[in-house]
Amino acid sequence: MPSCLQQLGGPSGPVAPETVADLRTYLVEVPEPRARRGVRHSWTALLTAAASAVLSGAASITAIGEWVADAPQRVLALLGFRPDPLTGLIRPPHSTTIRLVLAATDGDALDWAIGRFLQERQHPVSGRRAIAVDGKTLRGSRTKDRPATALIAGDVGGM
């Protein structure tokens, strides 16, 4: 997600953040069912944090809450959380808040937003080409004189 963009790169160096599709721009379109009163964290930041936690390996609501609670300040800022005006620190949302947000989210709208994001990601960034590689080792092809025979296949997406 946005916090990892500086680590991505290819032979020519890091990827410019402007050329990478940002999931937040799609999650903005998911309707917010919460009332304006008492809202501390933005809806998009909460959904983006949940998506980031899942992409990082969180497999339950509890794990998502723990991931967000343990996230560094710079990651919380990149996810869209606002700092406290007095202290300048970002207070991560409580795991109960994340659970309630995920329960209240319109599943169809979330599916549509993430689907549009993934559809845009199918097209490689200009100047880059994605190749999917798979391999199999032929059973029984190894002998005492020869190593096993491996078959490797590559597929260039969209070609």
C-alpha positions as CSV (number, residue, x, y, z in Angstrom):
1,M,0.0,0.0,0.0
2,P,1.2,3.6,0.1
3,S,3.7,2.9,2.9
4,C,5.4,0.3,0.7
5,L,5.6,2.4,-2.5
6,Q,9.1,3.6,-1.8
7,Q,10.3,0.0,-1.6
8,L,9.0,-1.0,-5.0
9,G,11.2,-0.7,-7.9
10,G,12.6,-2.2,-11.0
11,P,15.8,-2.0,-13.0
12,S,15.4,1.7,-13.4
13,G,14.9,2.5,-9.7
14,P,11.9,3.1,-7.4
15,V,8.4,3.6,-8.8
16,A,7.0,7.1,-8.6
17,P,4.0,7.2,-6.3
18,E,2.0,9.1,-9.0
19,T,2.2,6.2,-11.4
20,V,0.8,3.7,-8.9
21,A,-3.0,3.2,-8.5
22,D,-4.0,4.2,-5.0
23,L,-6.7,2.1,-3.4
24,R,-7.8,5.1,-1.3
25,T,-9.2,6.9,-4.4
26,Y,-11.5,3.9,-4.9
27,L,-12.5,3.4,-1.3
28,V,-13.7,7.1,-1.1
29,E,-16.6,5.9,-3.2
30,V,-17.8,3.4,-0.6
31,P,-20.8,5.1,1.2
32,E,-20.3,5.9,4.9
33,P,-23.3,4.9,7.0
34,R,-22.1,6.7,10.2
35,A,-23.6,9.8,11.5
36,R,-21.3,12.9,11.5
37,R,-21.5,13.3,15.3
38,G,-18.6,11.7,17.2
39,V,-16.6,10.6,14.2
40,R,-12.9,10.7,15.0
41,H,-11.4,8.7,12.1
42,S,-12.2,9.1,8.4
43,W,-14.2,6.3,6.8
44,T,-11.6,5.9,4.0
45,A,-8.7,5.7,6.4
46,L,-10.4,3.0,8.4
47,L,-11.2,0.9,5.2
48,T,-7.7,1.5,3.9
49,A,-6.2,0.4,7.2
50,A,-8.3,-2.8,7.2
51,A,-7.2,-3.6,3.6
52,S,-3.6,-2.9,4.4
53,A,-3.8,-5.3,7.4
54,V,-5.3,-8.0,5.2
55,L,-2.6,-7.5,2.6
56,S,-0.1,-7.9,5.3
57,G,-1.5,-11.2,6.4
58,A,-4.2,-10.4,9.0
59,A,-6.8,-13.2,8.8
60,S,-9.3,-12.1,11.4
61,I,-10.9,-8.9,12.7
62,T,-8.8,-9.2,15.9
63,A,-5.6,-9.5,13.8
64,I,-6.7,-6.4,11.7
65,G,-7.2,-4.4,14.9
66,E,-3.8,-5.5,16.3
67,W,-2.1,-4.6,13.0
68,V,-3.6,-1.1,13.0
69,A,-2.7,-0.6,16.7
70,D,0.9,-1.6,16.1
71,A,1.3,0.5,12.9
72,P,4.0,3.2,13.1
73,Q,2.9,6.9,13.0
74,R,4.2,7.4,9.5
75,V,2.1,4.5,8.2
76,L,-1.0,5.7,10.0
77,A,-0.4,9.1,8.3
78,L,-0.1,7.5,4.9
79,L,-3.3,5.6,5.5
80,G,-5.1,8.9,6.0
81,F,-5.4,9.2,9.8
82,R,-5.2,12.7,11.1
83,P,-2.9,13.7,14.0
84,D,-4.2,15.2,17.2
85,P,-4.0,19.0,16.9
86,L,-2.6,19.4,20.4
87,T,0.0,16.6,20.6
88,G,0.7,16.0,16.9
89,L,0.4,12.2,17.4
90,I,-2.0,9.9,15.6
91,R,-4.1,7.8,17.9
92,P,-4.9,4.5,16.0
93,P,-8.6,3.4,16.1
94,H,-9.6,0.8,18.6
95,S,-10.2,-2.7,17.3
96,T,-13.9,-2.3,18.2
97,T,-14.1,0.7,15.9
98,I,-12.6,-1.4,13.1
99,R,-15.0,-4.2,13.8
100,L,-18.0,-1.9,13.7
101,V,-16.9,-0.2,10.5
102,L,-16.4,-3.5,8.7
103,A,-19.8,-4.7,9.9
104,A,-21.5,-1.5,8.7
105,T,-19.8,-1.4,5.3
106,D,-21.9,-2.0,2.2
107,G,-20.3,-5.2,0.9
108,D,-21.4,-4.6,-2.7
109,A,-20.0,-1.1,-2.8
110,L,-16.7,-2.3,-1.2
111,D,-16.5,-5.2,-3.7
112,W,-17.1,-2.7,-6.6
113,A,-14.4,-0.3,-5.4
114,I,-11.8,-3.0,-4.9
115,G,-12.8,-4.6,-8.3
116,R,-12.2,-1.3,-10.1
117,F,-8.9,-0.9,-8.3
118,L,-7.8,-4.4,-9.4
119,Q,-9.0,-3.9,-12.9
120,E,-6.8,-0.8,-13.2
121,R,-3.9,-2.8,-11.8
122,Q,-4.2,-5.3,-14.7
123,H,-2.5,-2.8,-17.0
124,P,1.2,-2.6,-16.3
125,V,2.8,0.7,-15.5
126,S,4.2,2.2,-18.7
127,G,7.6,0.8,-19.6
128,R,7.1,-2.3,-17.4
129,R,6.0,-5.7,-18.3
130,A,4.7,-8.4,-16.0
131,I,5.5,-12.0,-16.6
132,A,3.9,-14.9,-14.7
133,V,6.3,-17.8,-14.2
134,D,5.4,-21.4,-13.2
135,G,7.4,-24.6,-13.1
136,K,7.1,-28.3,-12.7
137,T,9.6,-31.1,-12.2
138,L,8.9,-34.2,-14.2
139,R,8.3,-37.2,-12.0
140,G,10.7,-40.1,-12.6
141,S,13.0,-38.0,-14.8
142,R,16.0,-38.1,-12.4
143,T,18.5,-40.8,-12.7
144,K,21.8,-41.5,-10.9
145,D,23.6,-39.8,-13.8
146,R,21.2,-36.9,-14.6
147,P,19.3,-34.4,-12.4
148,A,15.5,-34.1,-12.7
149,T,14.1,-32.4,-15.7
150,A,12.3,-29.1,-14.9
151,L,9.7,-27.5,-17.2
152,I,9.3,-23.7,-16.9
153,A,6.5,-21.7,-18.5
154,G,6.2,-17.9,-18.7
155,D,3.1,-15.9,-19.6
156,V,3.1,-12.2,-20.5
157,G,-0.2,-10.8,-19.3
158,G,-2.4,-9.2,-21.9
159,M,-0.5,-10.7,-24.9
